[in-house]
Amino acid sequence: MTTYKELFGKYVQNYSTDPTSTDAEGQIWYNSTSGTFKTALGSYGVWSSGGNLNTARSYLGGAGTQTSTIAYGGSIPPNSAATESYNGTSWTTSPVSLNTARYGGSSAGTQTAALYAGGYTSTEVTSSESYNGTAWTNTPSLNTARFYAAGFGTNTAAIVAGGRISTSYYGTTESYNGTSWTSNPTGLNTARGYVAGTGTQTAGLAFGGANPGTTSATEKWNGTTWTSNPTGLNTAREYPRGGGTQTATVAFGGYVGPASTGATELWNGTSWTNSSNSMATARTALGGSGSQTAALAFGGSPTTAVTEAWTQSVTVPVAGSWSSGANINTSRYGAGASGIRTSALLYGGQAGASMSSATEKWNGTAWTSNPTGLNTSRRYVSGSGTQTATLAFGGDTSVPSALVSAATESFNGTSWTSVNSLNTARWAAGSAGSQTAALAFGGDARPAAPQSAASESWNGTSWTNTPSLNTGRNGIGGFGIQTAAIAAGGNSPTKSATESWNGSAWTSITNPLSLLDYVGAAGTQTAGVIFGGYDVPGTILGTTFIWNGTTWSTNPSSMATARTQQGINVGTQASSLAAGGYTAPGAASTATELWTGPSTTLNYKTLTTS
């Protein structure tokens, strides 16, 4: 009998804690602390958000990999000929469209060598087109006009099988050799339309569909004939999509009357296994591409532009979480904050009925009151920098009637010094950068502009006006550096506005989530977090949103103390804090909470004899 050492080159290891390296995948060890044998499996899969399609549509075609996909055709309605390419982050619309606008065709190939055959215009069509990365070219037509058929293979060696013609469903199979389509004598054993396919011209897989009732049927193609698999999908569905090969495929989405589904299943060559993770957006008639371990889902019905990426690996995502920290010494809201989670500075704010100048330092464990405070007491003050080198600017100096301030002060670790003022007096502005290279944007500049779009940069000596935000607002979550910043949320009509700054101009980013205003914020232009704030119609929340450089997602864990107007701009997406804040009318908090951002761990499994 072959031993474990002969297979892996070493004996079963004894550890007091589980190993964390991905090299542990497939290895077996003994955990002496828990008294169990364990392993790490590479079978965990999770869906994550990707960039939205530029043209929302359903019944579209697609081909390629998770990071290099092409999407084409579909129904908006009307029928679409639009072509878009995906780079793993965002979609770019191609100036070249399909020659025949249609939906429900069959796809094969890659991003730069794709095939689209059949489909529906105002009737079923035989049209076939090939894409070379630059242009679509009409190729010889299918022998049988149809739509909603399975397609797989390459653009010179493809299979189209099944499909719907008028109100009837067929199993008809055709193969393409780059020059012509040939009808195969044998078709699918279960005639059906709305069927999905993966694999190659000589080793394919067809699954799901309808005739007219929904089916779970799964069949294998060997280049000549189809063989029915004894077991089908666990969730019978029509118009699913998938990625992979005949022996390793992931299936997702589809229609399970009377609604769409986000259910995901994994195929091992013999049977399907349900994944514990489904797509965030349930849908049918979507586009799909990629492999079992790295797939892409895009578009779909109800008509959407949403894109999600499926990744299967030995690592398991761990959501970000909040934990309690020591209270601040002076309860307040609207304070400014800067630094990192283990070395932060809190200054200003409103304490009771008065404006505060109080300054406190955080050492990672406790807050200590600084002997001297701000020269100008104020609330809704913005800032940037570190605990020993901070810039504070703007604010509101009068209660109850607002009196906006342009005052700017510099902190050296001990005391504050007044320096040159902002060009636009304002409070609740977004901020980014450092003590010598800061950025201020938006804010309340009443009475002229309660929702200001003004933007300014600080060079260590003075402020210079820069191009304005596209959406004026106050209570913005800001993070990043002076030349690469994000402005998120804020008190605007939608609350969802997100803009990116490249040092020269602000660019609006499409955001499907409704964010909040007067949020806490931290991070960089490509990895940020915002938390707490006001929702419409003024509800205070502790919601946490994660920014990946392209889009926002909602973190499962919220702050224990729902609050708004807390100290902001401390730390990173991985490590931040929230201090003080407004929790109810007239109520200021002393609570501190510590944020630990999303991470990953290995997909550990305990071995048993059962």
Secondary structure, 3 states (H helix, E strand, C coil): CCCHHHHHCCCCEEECCCCCCHHHECCEEEECCCCEEEEECCCEEEEEEECCCCCCEECCEEEEECCEEEEECCECCCECCCEEEECCCCEEECCCCCCCCCECCEEEECCCCEEEECCECCCECCCEEEECCCCEEEECCCCCCCECCEEEECCCCEEEEEEEECCEEEEEEEEECCCCEEECCCCCCCCCECCEEEECCCCEEEECCECCCECCCEEEECCCCEEECCCCCCCCCECCEEEECCCCEEEECCEECCEECCCEEEECCCCEEECCCCCCCCCECCEEEECCCEEEEECCECCECCEEEEEEECEEEECCEEEEECCCCCCCECCEEEEECCEEEEECCEECCEECCCEEEECCCCEEECCCCCCCCCECCEEEECCCCEEEECCECCCCCCCECCCEEEECCCCEEEECCCCCCCECCEEEECCCCEEEECCEECCCECCCCCEEEECCCCEEEECCCCCCCECCEEEEECCEEEEECCECCCCCCEEEECCCCEEEECCCCCCCECCEEEEECCEEEEEEEEECCCEEEEEEEEECCCCEEECCCCCCCCCECCCCCCECCCEEEEECCEEECCEECCCEEEEECCEEEECEEECCCC
